[in-house]
């Protein structure tokens, strides 16, 4: 039986504990700075083998395990992950990978040096709409990709660490959309120009909204508009998407099944097009659960997971370099990083 140490017993942990139990993982320790939270998680999730700890280093030293599930805040990820690698433990961590590029690269290098698996959870890759978009693009349904557009507009009255975080939209939420853009369109970042702003009604310390334009491989442009403090009709958490190709467009909006809009070449000033709603499968498990399954399969000798940290660094670099672009008031070259 595979054994895990879970570091962080906040609200998101209950979803992970359910997935761990479903996959037969033996949770041998639950760590949280608040011991009562660790005790509550153990009791609520009926983790019979688990012991509570307030220090992840003690848990790693005292409990035999195969991997660490890191559910801490981004600023703690480097310390937790590097302690796990030093103890010969693989790591599956929550996104975002870190809160700065130096820490992110240090974790990737530490995992490589130790020869250990390090994966970052990007659960939205398993959204049925995203997978349908990706598969349609791979099948050439809209020709060669030229542009990707994403709008994420919500009013989310969060509290806790996000309320004090620098650039919360780009650091904590947009990473999902940046990763989806790479996954669906099959392109990687080369450069970015970004402008962050904090509307007068923002409840964040700074950076609650941003506009970004990314240069991607294959000549693709990716335009992102995001706000976490916009009241009124919201986009879904997944965002609203249009991906444009030489033969037409794919649209995934309001979490409805994606639609294909293929142009009919003609001599007309504007070509006509036909529409098709794409069949969207039901997913039997959550994205976090699917991520865990890929991680466990790789741990057992299978292929690398989609979200292995060496790849996820490219998605995180998009967020980190967008923030740097805003601070520098100029475009930032991402290609040396990825």
Phi, psi and omega per residue, in radians:
X1 nan 2.357 3.105
X2 -1.324 2.396 -3.072
X3 -2.031 2.488 -3.081
X4 -2.312 2.565 2.930
X5 -1.878 2.172 3.140
X6 -1.796 2.125 -3.126
X7 -1.913 1.945 -3.063
X8 1.930 2.046 -3.077
X9 -2.117 0.595 3.094
X10 -1.313 -2.910 -3.010
X11 -1.024 -0.680 -3.072
X12 -1.186 -0.345 -3.046
X13 -1.112 -0.529 -3.100
X14 -1.091 -0.645 3.089
X15 -1.126 -0.748 -3.140
X16 -1.175 -0.712 3.138
X17 -1.073 -0.689 3.110
X18 -1.079 -0.738 3.130
X19 -1.176 -0.718 3.121
X20 -1.058 -0.765 3.131
X21 -1.137 -0.716 -3.128
X22 -1.095 -0.546 -3.130
X23 -1.621 0.109 3.074
X24 1.292 0.382 3.111
X25 -1.399 2.339 3.131
X26 -1.584 1.921 3.103
X27 -1.441 2.001 -3.039
X28 -1.748 -0.225 3.106
X29 -2.731 2.502 3.005
X30 -2.168 2.192 -3.040
X31 -2.023 2.319 2.990
X32 -2.714 2.574 3.089
X33 -1.044 -0.488 3.062
X34 -1.727 1.814 -3.071
X35 -1.026 -0.570 3.134
X36 -1.084 -0.643 3.097
X37 -1.131 -0.723 3.098
X38 -1.103 -0.785 3.104
X39 -1.056 -0.755 -3.129
X40 -1.112 -0.743 3.126
X41 -1.093 -0.749 -3.141
X42 -1.085 -0.755 -3.129
X43 -1.241 -0.819 -3.069
X44 -1.107 -0.703 -3.080
X45 -1.634 0.053 3.091
X46 0.936 0.970 -3.123
X47 -1.618 1.503 -2.941
X48 -1.108 -0.501 -3.076
X49 -1.630 -0.089 -2.967
X50 -1.486 2.499 2.977
X51 -2.001 2.527 3.140
X52 -1.500 2.528 3.086
X53 -2.457 2.731 2.982
X54 -1.861 -0.167 -3.105
X55 -2.195 2.063 -3.114
X56 -1.122 -0.510 3.136
X57 -1.175 -0.669 3.072
X58 -1.157 -0.745 3.135
X59 -1.069 -0.765 3.137
X60 -1.120 -0.675 -3.115
X61 -1.268 -0.581 -2.975
X62 -1.711 -0.351 -3.046
X63 -2.037 2.321 3.077
X64 -1.321 2.228 -3.105
X65 -2.600 2.940 3.100
X66 -1.862 -0.491 3.121
X67 -2.706 2.864 3.058
X68 -1.948 2.293 2.981
X69 -1.744 1.947 -3.023
X70 -1.705 1.863 3.133
X71 -1.953 0.423 -3.122
X72 -1.405 3.085 3.073
X73 -1.247 2.759 -3.023
X74 -0.971 -0.631 -3.108
X75 -1.164 -0.310 -3.136
X76 -1.661 -0.158 -2.984
X77 -1.062 -0.737 -3.081
X78 -1.077 -0.815 -3.114
X79 -1.079 -0.783 -3.112
X80 -1.149 -0.852 -3.086
X81 -1.109 -0.785 -3.096
X82 -1.184 -0.587 3.032
X83 -1.116 -0.694 3.112
X84 -1.139 -0.801 -3.136
X85 -1.083 -0.666 3.131
X86 -1.123 -0.436 3.126
X87 -1.702 0.213 3.114
X88 1.160 0.652 3.110
X89 -1.993 2.386 3.018
X90 -1.235 2.880 -3.091
X91 -2.373 2.311 2.896
X92 -2.035 2.066 -3.036
X93 -2.090 2.653 3.041
X94 -1.254 2.707 3.027
X95 -1.398 2.813 -0.186
X96 -1.257 2.792 -3.084
X97 -0.948 -0.687 -3.088
X98 -2.787 -2.911 3.013
X99 -2.053 0.111 2.987
X100 -2.798 2.759 -3.063
X101 -1.176 -0.615 -3.130
X102 -1.043 -0.799 3.126
X103 -1.148 -0.720 -3.135
X104 -1.042 -0.841 -3.140
X105 -1.153 -0.617 3.122
X106 -1.104 -0.687 3.116
X107 -1.170 -0.744 3.110
X108 -1.073 -0.756 3.132
X109 -1.165 -0.680 3.139
X110 -1.137 -0.704 3.105
X111 -1.133 -0.733 3.136
X112 -1.134 -0.742 -3.133
X113 -1.089 -0.658 -3.138
X114 -1.456 -0.184 -3.098
X115 1.192 0.635 -3.040
X116 -2.057 2.681 3.123
X117 -1.311 2.305 3.072
X118 -2.371 2.078 -3.095
X119 -2.244 2.524 3.104
X120 -1.986 2.316 -3.093
X121 -1.295 2.108 2.984
X122 -2.193 1.384 -2.912
X123 -1.128 -0.425 -3.053
X124 -1.290 -0.167 3.030
X125 -1.082 -0.376 -3.136
X126 -1.730 0.231 2.996
X127 -1.185 2.257 -3.085
X128 -0.946 -0.717 -3.140
X129 -1.078 -0.701 3.138
X130 -1.141 -0.710 -3.132
X131 -1.185 -0.641 3.099
X132 -1.150 -0.740 3.088
X133 -1.039 -0.851 3.135
X134 -1.015 -0.810 -3.077
X135 -1.168 -0.641 3.119
X136 -1.152 -0.667 3.116
X137 -1.188 -0.760 3.112
X138 -1.077 -0.563 3.135
X139 -1.400 -0.045 3.101
X140 1.351 0.382 -3.040
X141 -1.112 -0.523 3.135
X142 -2.034 0.316 3.111
X143 1.330 -2.645 -3.137
X144 -1.371 2.324 -3.108
X145 -1.238 2.361 3.082
X146 -2.036 -0.562 -3.057
X147 -2.677 2.587 3.082
X148 -2.243 2.324 3.133
X149 -2.219 2.364 3.068
X150 -2.413 2.294 2.998
X151 -2.013 2.256 3.020
X152 -2.248 1.887 -3.022
X153 -2.300 1.877 -3.124
X154 -2.523 2.767 2.971
X155 -1.963 1.748 -3.031
X156 -2.013 1.893 -3.053
X157 -1.511 1.187 -3.100
X158 -1.362 2.783 3.027
X159 -2.251 -2.940 3.094
X160 1.341 -2.654 -2.992
X161 -1.103 -0.502 -3.135
X162 -1.145 -0.558 -3.123
X163 -1.167 -0.417 -3.136
X164 -1.830 -0.144 -3.067
X165 -1.212 2.451 2.965
X166 -1.213 2.375 3.068
X167 0.877 1.007 -3.030
X168 -1.098 -0.633 -3.138
X169 -1.081 -0.909 -3.081
X170 -1.261 -0.676 -3.078
X171 -1.278 -0.651 -2.949
X172 -1.947 -0.531 -3.041
X173 -1.934 -0.824 -3.042
X174 -1.099 -0.379 3.089
X175 -0.962 -0.599 3.065
X176 -1.047 -0.852 -3.061
X177 -1.248 -0.647 3.094
X178 -1.108 -0.711 3.119
X179 -1.174 -0.690 3.101
X180 -1.103 -0.691 3.120
X181 -1.041 -0.781 3.098
X182 -1.096 -0.804 -3.075
X183 -1.140 -0.825 -3.051
X184 -1.262 -0.799 -3.047
X185 -1.525 -0.255 3.116
X186 1.218 0.620 -3.131
X187 -2.255 2.832 -3.124
X188 -2.158 2.777 -3.042
X189 -1.379 2.530 3.047
X190 -2.062 -0.614 -3.124
X191 -2.876 2.913 -3.092
X192 -2.653 2.535 2.895
X193 -2.153 2.269 -3.037
X194 -2.414 2.528 2.965
X195 -2.215 2.030 3.020
X196 -1.637 2.704 3.016
X197 -2.700 2.867 -3.105
X198 -2.218 1.690 -3.102
X199 -0.978 2.768 -3.045
X200 -1.067 -0.424 3.133
X201 -1.628 0.138 -3.071
X202 -1.183 2.475 3.057
X203 -1.810 0.099 3.102
X204 -1.593 2.777 3.098
X205 -1.120 -0.655 3.097
X206 -2.954 2.934 2.958
X207 0.991 0.795 3.132
X208 -1.483 -0.121 -3.139
X209 -2.563 2.702 -3.106
X210 -2.822 2.625 2.961
X211 -2.114 2.289 -3.083
X212 -2.327 2.488 2.971
X213 -2.179 2.103 -3.113
X214 -1.893 2.400 2.868
X215 -1.537 2.190 -3.127
X216 -2.016 2.928 3.092
X217 -1.095 2.837 -3.129
X218 1.130 0.366 3.098
X219 1.283 0.290 -3.106
X220 -1.480 2.396 3.019
X221 -1.813 2.331 3.114
X222 -2.088 2.066 -3.130
X223 -1.922 2.227 -3.079
X224 -2.192 2.244 3.021
X225 -2.121 2.156 -3.080
X226 -2.430 2.542 3.015
X227 -2.627 2.401 3.062
X228 -1.842 0.132 -3.113
X229 -2.375 0.712 -3.141
X230 -1.877 2.012 -3.140
X231 -1.497 2.719 -3.104
X232 1.949 -2.746 -3.127
X233 -1.109 2.210 -3.098
X234 -1.673 2.667 2.816
X235 -1.328 2.914 3.001
X236 -1.274 2.947 3.094
X237 -1.028 -0.580 3.139
X238 -1.246 -0.253 -3.049
X239 1.479 2.969 3.018
X240 -1.904 2.320 -2.949
X241 -2.191 2.493 2.877
X242 -2.341 2.183 3.062
X243 -2.035 2.162 -3.008
X244 -1.864 2.361 3.065
X245 -2.247 -3.139 -3.091
X246 -1.233 -0.281 -3.126
X247 -1.928 -0.093 -3.101
X248 2.743 -2.782 -3.063
X249 -2.365 2.691 2.945
X250 -2.007 2.361 3.137
X251 -2.194 2.259 3.043
X252 -2.226 1.852 -3.017
X253 -2.372 2.537 3.056
X254 0.975 0.503 3.122
X255 1.043 0.384 3.039
X256 -1.533 2.868 3.097
X257 -0.976 2.415 3.117
X258 -1.044 2.653 3.107
X259 -2.142 2.499 3.110
X260 -1.805 2.337 3.136
X261 -2.216 1.698 -3.028
X262 -1.779 2.254 -3.078
X263 -1.387 2.577 3.042
X264 -1.837 1.873 -3.136
X265 -0.999 2.448 -3.125
X266 -2.812 -3.079 3.076
X267 -1.592 0.035 -3.090
X268 -1.251 2.724 3.108
X269 -1.025 -0.725 3.051
X270 -2.215 2.173 -3.132
X271 -1.191 2.530 3.008
X272 -1.406 2.795 3.131
X273 -2.514 2.766 3.084
X274 -2.004 2.693 -3.024
X275 -1.978 2.529 3.089
X276 -2.495 2.198 3.004
X277 -1.423 2.199 -3.054
X278 -1.517 2.387 -3.132
X279 -1.124 2.288 -3.064
X280 -2.093 2.109 -3.077
X281 -1.315 2.765 2.982
X282 -1.478 2.423 3.117
X283 -1.738 2.223 -3.090
X284 -1.313 -0.293 -3.076
X285 -2.361 2.809 3.100
X286 -1.241 2.863 3.087
X287 -1.079 -0.670 3.102
X288 -1.118 -0.677 3.113
X289 -1.134 -0.755 3.123
X290 -1.118 -0.681 3.086
X291 -1.060 -0.767 3.102
X292 -1.068 -0.740 -3.134
X293 -1.067 -0.745 3.098
X294 -1.119 -0.713 3.128
X295 -1.079 -0.824 -3.122
X296 -1.132 -0.656 3.108
X297 -1.111 -0.722 3.108
X298 -1.172 -0.658 3.126
X299 -1.076 -0.534 3.140
X300 -1.531 0.119 3.088
X301 1.853 0.085 3.134
X302 -1.384 -3.001 -3.098
X303 -1.196 2.780 3.116
X304 -1.063 2.518 3.092
X305 -1.189 2.777 3.048
X306 -0.946 -0.688 -2.976
X307 -1.744 0.468 3.066
X308 -0.965 2.513 -2.932
X309 -1.076 -0.555 3.110
X310 -1.068 -0.538 3.066
X311 -1.480 -0.720 -3.103
X312 -1.131 -0.394 3.072
X313 -1.000 -0.561 3.117
X314 -1.151 -0.705 3.103
X315 -1.196 -0.765 3.138
X316 -1.135 -0.624 3.119
X317 -1.071 -0.544 3.093
X318 -1.085 -0.759 3.127
X319 -1.203 -0.826 -3.087
X320 -1.116 -0.716 -3.115
X321 -1.315 -0.491 3.026
X322 -1.107 -0.744 3.101
X323 -1.105 -0.734 3.127
X324 -1.133 -0.662 3.102
X325 -1.071 -0.748 3.118
X326 -1.086 -0.746 -3.124
X327 -1.168 -0.672 -3.104
X328 -1.444 -0.241 -3.069
X329 0.995 0.653 -3.137
X330 -2.742 2.844 3.090
X331 -1.119 2.636 3.118
X332 -2.134 2.350 3.092
X333 -1.438 2.100 3.141
X334 -1.641 -0.398 -2.953
X335 -0.994 -0.611 3.111
X336 -1.136 -0.400 -3.093
X337 -1.418 -0.667 -3.010
X338 -1.819 nan nan
